[in-house]
Amino acid sequence: METSDLDLESEDAQPLSFGSRAARILALAVMLCIAALWSYTLWGPTKKTPPGVLANPAWAVQAQATCTKAAALIDALPEAFTATDAGSRALVITQANTALRTMLDELTASAPEVGASNDGRMIGEWLADWRTYLGDRERYVDALGANPDARFYVTEKVKGQQITKPIDFFATYNDMPNCVTPGDLG
């Protein structure tokens, strides 16, 4: 018996079972979701500013200039960790601390009021952290006077996180590279 072309088409053209149809629909839905996710990621709304970035960068520009002066003074000093004795190390750190204290006084004088805006609040907290760090450095100088083998300890801000981390984070994200904590102590 001969089979006509019409009979072959009818044998191949079987309706999809419910499971096959559901699998195809599910696969199509997954592909559409992935395409929508990538479209949103690439062309969606503008990205939000990361936390800790100032809305008005004008103060950061001024702060960078102030910090640059202090960094230049500290860079002109010998690195404290290269000192041969505790007295020399304490003297160098004291000189660097004087430059940092002057820097902080100038930054505080130019900072917006803490309650004036979110920028003011963030700057105020950053300056308070800097003062705490400067206090750590001053305590180290005092400790060197009592014990030549004294170690430098930095205050914890958040459980397990040294206060230098948020200081440096804020300075870096606000384009103030000379306002990070100095590496003069080693």
MIDO-998924 format. One line per field, with one value per residue (C-alpha): residue in one letter; chain; y, z, x. Coordinates in steps of 0.1 Angstrom, whole numbers. Example, Ala and Ser with C-alpha at 12.3 -4.5 7.8 and 13.67 -1.06 7.14 Angstrom:
aa = a, s;
ch = A, A;
c2 = -45, -11;
c3 = 78, 71;
c1 = 123, 137;
END
This chain:
aa = m, e, t, s, d, l, d, l, e, s, e, d, a, q, p, l, s, f, g, s, r, a, a, r, i, l, a, l, a, v, m, l, c, i, a, a, l, w, s, y, t, l, w, g, p, t, k, k, t, p, p, g, v, l, a, n, p, a, w, a, v, q, a, q, a, t, c, t, k, a, a, a, l, i, d, a, l, p, e, a, f, t, a, t, d, a, g, s, r, a, l, v, i, t, q, a, n, t, a, l, r, t, m, l, d, e, l, t, a, s, a, p, e, v, g, a, s, n, d, g, r, m, i, g, e, w, l, a, d, w, r, t, y, l, g, d, r, e, r, y, v, d, a, l, g, a, n, p, d, a, r, f, y, v, t, e, k, v, k, g, q, q, i, t, k, p, i, d, f, f, a, t, y, n, d, m, p, n, c, v, t, p, g, d, l, g;
ch = A, A, A, A, A, A, A, A, A, A, A, A, A, A, A, A, A, A, A, A, A, A, A, A, A, A, A, A, A, A, A, A, A, A, A, A, A, A, A, A, A, A, A, A, A, A, A, A, A, A, A, A, A, A, A, A, A, A, A, A, A, A, A, A, A, A, A, A, A, A, A, A, A, A, A, A, A, A, A, A, A, A, A, A, A, A, A, A, A, A, A, A, A, A, A, A, A, A, A, A, A, A, A, A, A, A, A, A, A, A, A, A, A, A, A, A, A, A, A, A, A, A, A, A, A, A, A, A, A, A, A, A, A, A, A, A, A, A, A, A, A, A, A, A, A, A, A, A, A, A, A, A, A, A, A, A, A, A, A, A, A, A, A, A, A, A, A, A, A, A, A, A, A, A, A, A, A, A, A, A, A, A, A, A, A, A;
c2 = 0, 35, 61, 95, 127, 138, 107, 113, 148, 137, 111, 136, 164, 151, 175, 183, 166, 188, 183, 192, 223, 234, 229, 251, 278, 277, 279, 309, 326, 321, 335, 365, 371, 369, 393, 417, 416, 424, 452, 467, 463, 479, 505, 509, 539, 557, 541, 554, 572, 549, 557, 582, 603, 640, 655, 687, 680, 716, 710, 679, 699, 724, 696, 679, 711, 713, 677, 680, 706, 683, 653, 674, 682, 646, 634, 658, 640, 608, 578, 571, 534, 540, 558, 540, 547, 554, 591, 598, 580, 599, 632, 625, 613, 645, 666, 647, 649, 687, 688, 666, 687, 718, 700, 689, 724, 739, 712, 717, 755, 751, 722, 727, 724, 689, 694, 715, 686, 650, 662, 681, 650, 628, 653, 658, 621, 618, 646, 630, 597, 616, 632, 597, 585, 615, 607, 571, 586, 609, 580, 561, 590, 589, 551, 554, 577, 550, 519, 520, 488, 502, 493, 515, 506, 520, 524, 501, 519, 489, 454, 442, 473, 499, 535, 541, 521, 545, 575, 562, 550, 585, 602, 578, 579, 617, 621, 633, 609, 631, 629, 592, 582, 585, 555, 571, 547, 516;
c3 = 0, -8, 18, 5, 16, 34, 55, 66, 76, 97, 115, 123, 133, 166, 193, 221, 254, 283, 299, 267, 262, 299, 296, 265, 281, 312, 292, 273, 305, 321, 290, 290, 327, 322, 292, 313, 342, 320, 303, 336, 348, 317, 307, 338, 361, 370, 396, 432, 449, 473, 510, 524, 492, 497, 478, 474, 466, 471, 507, 497, 472, 499, 524, 499, 497, 535, 538, 511, 532, 562, 541, 527, 563, 574, 543, 550, 584, 587, 590, 627, 624, 612, 644, 663, 698, 714, 721, 685, 674, 699, 686, 650, 658, 679, 650, 626, 652, 653, 615, 618, 646, 625, 596, 617, 631, 596, 583, 613, 608, 572, 577, 574, 607, 617, 617, 585, 561, 556, 543, 575, 595, 576, 577, 615, 621, 599, 618, 651, 639, 629, 664, 679, 657, 666, 703, 696, 682, 712, 736, 717, 722, 759, 760, 743, 771, 797, 776, 747, 734, 734, 706, 686, 691, 670, 684, 671, 656, 649, 662, 648, 625, 632, 631, 602, 579, 578, 578, 547, 531, 534, 521, 492, 481, 482, 461, 490, 487, 510, 537, 544, 576, 571, 570, 589, 619, 598;
c1 = 0, 11, 10, 1, 20, -12, -11, 26, 18, -11, 10, 37, 14, 3, -10, 15, 8, -1, 34, 53, 32, 37, 74, 76, 55, 77, 109, 96, 85, 120, 137, 114, 121, 159, 156, 135, 160, 190, 171, 162, 198, 214, 188, 166, 165, 197, 218, 215, 244, 262, 258, 283, 287, 280, 251, 271, 308, 319, 330, 349, 370, 379, 386, 409, 430, 432, 441, 468, 486, 486, 497, 526, 537, 535, 553, 582, 587, 606, 583, 577, 582, 618, 628, 656, 642, 608, 616, 624, 593, 571, 586, 578, 543, 537, 547, 524, 496, 500, 495, 464, 450, 454, 438, 408, 403, 402, 379, 356, 355, 344, 320, 282, 263, 255, 217, 216, 216, 225, 259, 264, 255, 279, 307, 302, 304, 335, 352, 343, 358, 389, 391, 389, 417, 438, 432, 444, 476, 481, 476, 502, 527, 519, 524, 558, 569, 561, 570, 594, 578, 542, 519, 496, 459, 431, 395, 368, 339, 317, 322, 355, 360, 387, 376, 401, 379, 349, 373, 390, 358, 342, 374, 378, 341, 341, 372, 394, 424, 447, 420, 425, 444, 481, 504, 532, 529, 535;
END
